[in-house]
């Protein structure tokens, strides 16, 4: 049961303490809750596999069968969660009724620890099998989607992805850094008719002009000094499937002309060869450059825009997804709990408030790194306000805006960003990977800023 997450709901604090001590070494996560009114708040924030639920609470319902009431509520909204009822000896008949209403099993207290663990293990296995069967029956597009969000803008985005994914349209994905454009591209491929074919991603913004052709179009042995053997380009590797060109807004005009020629002719000519190779790909592209700026012909060819932009998808910033922030934070908490073998149970109220009021200039990526740092550094069972630190770039901007001296008041955003980049590089003694990680940037993006500011 090392992968199981269990919620225990009982108003007996001594019982909750005993169960937590018993289960903590045995399972991935155990959450205890004395108030059944908080059940659904907990289920929304945590991927729970099983619920241990008491039959009687000192609650407002007060009908003598409160457990049946909450059982019905849980099974109606989360039918695949296994619910084991906790009952006193004199209420076994009530527990039997719970089995008829969807409970997986019941435990009579006081129980034998070995019996409780065996029951949980059995129910966990049954739950996994039920989920597996349902996954096989689900449409393929829902099996592998990693898109998380219930906000209206995310529902609109999901609808648009569902609409355009099965087509052969070339799609341009627009959005700020850190919004998850690569996840959108993966979702489009997974929900397309090419889902079983190759999916190849290329960060073209990080390719130099000399590497651009060899990486995308391939080369023949002897085409240049280090070409010791034939090498297939990314277009050929993606043949029959999907090619995703990330950061396309950062490529030069010469590279754009070569890319346009390939898209028009649907064939590539490897370096060192005169023989064209036909390719059949569905093209996805992404950029953080606004479309109006992209359409400036001095920077980007309009005829190439028409080729890559049959359909445009705008990925919302995290600021537009307010109600998704806590959902995403809990998702990252579960992920890093498992990665770092921790058992942090959630976020305290002040931490949640801090997340909700921050405007996340680094978007989902910044939230992810902030939660990861908090999981690593906290010594508590839950994450507090002080455990959450945000991007040094944003901190530098905030500090600068607070200063009243004229030289700081007139300081530009670029100067603030330059200072933050310089500070991060110095703090890590020139280690670009660590500096980029703290700034919430990719290595390629940090290198571009270094070049821009002559650092």
Order of alpha helices (4+ residues) and beta strands (2+ residues): beta-alpha-beta-alpha-beta-alpha-beta-alpha-beta-alpha-alpha-alpha-beta-alpha-beta-alpha-alpha-beta-alpha-beta-beta-beta-alpha-alpha-beta-alpha-alpha-alpha-alpha-alpha-alpha-alpha-alpha
